[in-house]
Amino acid sequence: MLDQEFIELSQMQLQRAEELLNEASALISFGAYNSSVNRSYYAAFHAMKAVEALDNYDSKRHAGVIQYFRQNYIKPGLFDRALSGMIDRLQNARGDSDYNITVRFSSEDASAYQKEAVFIVAAIHAYLQVKYADTSIS
């Protein structure tokens, strides 16, 4: 059985991921496309951290979170390999949205990144529901 503290941390991370998806959607409706791309990336990032919390793993670096998720969840086949490419695209776009002043994302760009983040969060949510099923706080 999973430790209750790790489950609660995982659930908080997943809740944050879902909040960030809502923010990404709202930002698209306001025309803040670069900010939406940022929120989409962070939704996927917090979803990965939700899975890793069950392993009592955390990294201070984004690359560490992503590498751990790939090595322990994508590579063994627990998640579709397509997630790896989505994560790369989101991470690169987030970097551009935050640090490259010449990059201006369009509504279509922001929507595409949000859809990838939704896919990642949904896949992780489904996985975690199964993991939480044995607990009293599912």
Residue pairs with C-beta under 8 A, 6 or more apart in sequence:
1 134
1 135
2 54
2 131
2 132
2 134
2 135
3 56
4 135
4 137
6 53
6 54
6 55
6 56
7 54
7 132
7 135
7 137
8 137
9 53
10 50
10 51
10 53
10 54
10 128
10 132
11 50
11 132
11 137
13 46
13 47
13 49
13 50
13 53
14 46
14 47
14 50
14 121
14 124
14 125
14 128
16 46
17 42
17 43
17 44
17 45
17 46
17 47
17 50
17 121
17 124
18 43
18 121
18 125
20 39
20 40
20 42
20 43
20 46
20 117
21 39
21 40
21 43
21 114
21 117
21 118
21 121
23 36
23 39
24 36
24 37
24 39
24 40
24 43
24 110
24 113
24 114
24 117
25 36
25 114
27 33
27 35
27 36
27 39
27 110
28 36
28 107
28 110
28 111
28 114
31 107
33 104
33 105
33 106
33 107
33 109
33 110
34 97
34 103
34 104
34 105
34 110
35 97
36 105
36 110
36 113
36 114
37 90
37 93
37 94
37 96
37 97
37 105
37 109
37 110
37 113
38 94
38 97
38 98
40 90
40 93
40 94
40 110
40 113
40 114
40 116
40 117
41 90
41 91
41 93
41 94
41 113
41 117
42 94
43 117
43 118
43 120
43 121
44 86
44 87
44 90
44 116
44 117
44 120
44 121
45 62
45 65
45 66
47 120
47 121
47 124
47 125
48 65
48 66
48 69
48 87
48 120
48 124
49 58
49 65
50 124
50 128
51 69
51 73
51 124
51 127
51 128
52 58
52 65
52 68
52 69
54 128
54 131
55 72
57 68
58 65
59 65
59 68
62 91
66 87
66 91
69 87
70 84
70 87
73 79
74 80
74 81
74 83
74 84
78 127
79 123
79 124
79 127
80 123
83 119
83 120
83 123
86 116
86 117
86 119
86 120
87 120
89 113
89 116
90 113
90 116
90 117
90 120
93 105
93 109
93 113
96 103
96 105
97 103
97 105
105 113
129 138
132 138
